[in-house]
Amino acid sequence: MSKVKELVKEQADKLGRQRTSLMPILQAVVSAEHYISEEAMEAIAEELDLSTADVFGTASFYTFLDTVPRGKYIIRVCKTITCHMKGKDEIIRTIEGMLKIKLGETTTDKRFSLLQANCLGWCHKGPVMLINDEVYPEVTPEKVTEIINQYLKKG
């Protein structure tokens, strides 16, 4: 049995095999694998007795459930009008320059992915950046440089 199938089975054993377990299992797969592969979607469908199309439809609907491989550190920059007015484009340019990737791309070493999010819920503290589960409010190009450098040192 593959690693992802084992993970899905473990989660189904823990969370149950009803439809309401779908989201928590999808989230667990993203947490462990950094995305939801076709193999994972098939395993989830089998464990929960759902169609693969149903699992894919749910997984692809939500921004934070990636269905393509992402880096170890997923950087999301809020793209609301508030964050735009407070300089989010400059933040994105700074990150692109540091990591040598464009928006939507992943570094060749698979450490970083750079994405935008519709809203991170911190409009009063924009521009806002999220790296995995860590929120960074009121970022500036200087702060972003410091933050990214800390992640570069982590490995």
Legacy VTK file of the C-alpha trace (Angstrom):
# vtk DataFile Version 3.0
C-alpha trace
ASCII
DATASET POLYDATA
POINTS 155 float
0.000 0.000 0.000
1.359 3.429 -0.942
2.127 6.116 1.625
-0.802 8.313 0.560
-3.258 5.387 0.633
-2.073 4.537 4.154
-2.553 8.171 5.180
-6.089 8.232 3.781
-6.968 4.935 5.492
-5.567 6.207 8.815
-7.609 9.396 8.527
-10.779 7.493 7.603
-10.232 5.172 10.589
-9.847 8.213 12.835
-12.466 10.549 11.321
-15.031 8.120 9.974
-16.182 7.155 6.519
-19.189 9.422 6.109
-19.445 12.360 3.697
-18.763 14.816 6.519
-15.259 13.334 6.835
-14.303 14.454 3.326
-13.024 17.940 4.181
-10.959 16.905 7.223
-9.390 14.069 5.220
-8.612 16.398 2.299
-7.027 18.850 4.748
-4.944 16.087 6.330
-3.651 15.025 2.915
-2.711 18.618 2.028
-0.982 19.006 5.383
1.103 15.872 4.851
1.661 15.953 1.082
1.330 19.704 0.272
-1.313 18.863 -2.361
-3.988 16.318 -3.190
-2.825 13.928 -5.886
-5.064 11.946 -8.203
-4.052 8.836 -6.250
-5.141 10.496 -2.995
-8.496 11.533 -4.470
-9.106 7.982 -5.678
-8.173 6.565 -2.256
-10.482 9.027 -0.494
-13.336 8.207 -2.871
-12.846 4.506 -2.200
-12.633 4.910 1.593
-15.719 7.152 1.766
-17.676 5.355 -0.958
-17.916 8.530 -3.058
-17.254 9.123 -6.730
-13.804 10.392 -7.639
-15.545 13.269 -9.436
-17.234 14.266 -6.170
-13.910 14.264 -4.319
-12.183 16.213 -7.120
-15.064 18.704 -7.273
-14.713 19.440 -3.586
-10.904 19.531 -3.636
-10.694 21.820 -6.666
-13.356 24.229 -5.377
-11.405 25.415 -2.334
-8.375 27.689 -2.760
-6.448 26.127 0.106
-6.861 22.558 -1.147
-4.222 22.359 -3.845
-4.624 19.709 -6.522
-1.209 20.358 -8.057
2.152 19.922 -6.312
3.251 22.917 -4.260
6.358 23.786 -2.330
7.081 23.029 1.301
6.278 26.671 2.050
3.206 28.044 0.303
3.236 31.822 0.251
-0.154 33.414 -0.345
-0.562 37.155 -0.772
-4.018 38.646 -0.317
-5.369 40.197 -3.511
-8.333 42.170 -2.168
-8.713 45.819 -3.155
-7.622 46.843 0.345
-4.329 44.945 0.117
-3.897 46.140 -3.465
-4.229 49.759 -2.338
-1.724 49.143 0.458
1.002 47.780 -1.847
0.470 44.054 -2.439
1.950 44.320 -5.965
5.241 45.545 -4.506
5.152 42.665 -2.022
4.674 40.164 -4.851
7.507 41.734 -6.896
9.812 41.511 -3.868
9.038 37.816 -3.357
9.359 37.063 -7.082
12.762 38.753 -7.109
14.017 36.923 -4.041
12.832 33.465 -5.075
13.262 33.882 -8.856
9.716 32.666 -9.545
6.545 34.293 -10.832
3.111 34.279 -9.250
1.651 30.761 -9.508
5.044 29.065 -9.712
7.112 26.861 -7.410
10.866 27.071 -6.960
12.889 24.343 -8.669
13.952 22.960 -5.270
10.232 22.626 -4.338
10.652 24.760 -1.221
8.407 27.721 -2.106
5.219 28.328 -4.074
3.873 31.846 -4.628
0.104 32.327 -4.938
-2.582 34.929 -4.395
-5.639 34.421 -2.204
-8.995 36.124 -2.601
-9.084 37.198 1.026
-7.127 36.228 4.112
-9.518 37.991 6.491
-7.071 40.662 7.619
-8.184 43.640 5.492
-7.619 46.050 8.397
-3.940 44.969 8.533
-3.030 44.811 4.832
-1.113 43.998 2.908
-1.196 40.491 4.309
0.914 37.444 3.508
0.362 33.882 4.669
3.097 31.248 4.686
1.497 27.866 5.299
-0.502 28.652 8.469
1.477 31.691 9.639
-0.134 35.109 9.021
2.074 38.144 8.387
0.032 41.386 8.538
1.111 44.870 7.446
4.047 43.601 5.429
6.423 45.874 3.599
9.086 44.893 1.071
11.649 45.129 3.888
9.608 42.933 6.250
8.968 40.413 3.454
12.695 40.209 2.768
13.387 39.476 6.456
10.603 36.880 6.642
11.618 35.057 3.461
15.268 35.056 4.588
14.175 33.309 7.814
12.460 30.589 5.770
15.494 30.276 3.495
17.632 29.565 6.574
15.183 26.884 7.798
15.833 24.688 4.823
LINES 1 156
155 0 1 2 3 4 5 6 7 8 9 10 11 12 13 14 15 16 17 18 19 20 21 22 23 24 25 26 27 28 29 30 31 32 33 34 35 36 37 38 39 40 41 42 43 44 45 46 47 48 49 50 51 52 53 54 55 56 57 58 59 60 61 62 63 64 65 66 67 68 69 70 71 72 73 74 75 76 77 78 79 80 81 82 83 84 85 86 87 88 89 90 91 92 93 94 95 96 97 98 99 100 101 102 103 104 105 106 107 108 109 110 111 112 113 114 115 116 117 118 119 120 121 122 123 124 125 126 127 128 129 130 131 132 133 134 135 136 137 138 139 140 141 142 143 144 145 146 147 148 149 150 151 152 153 154
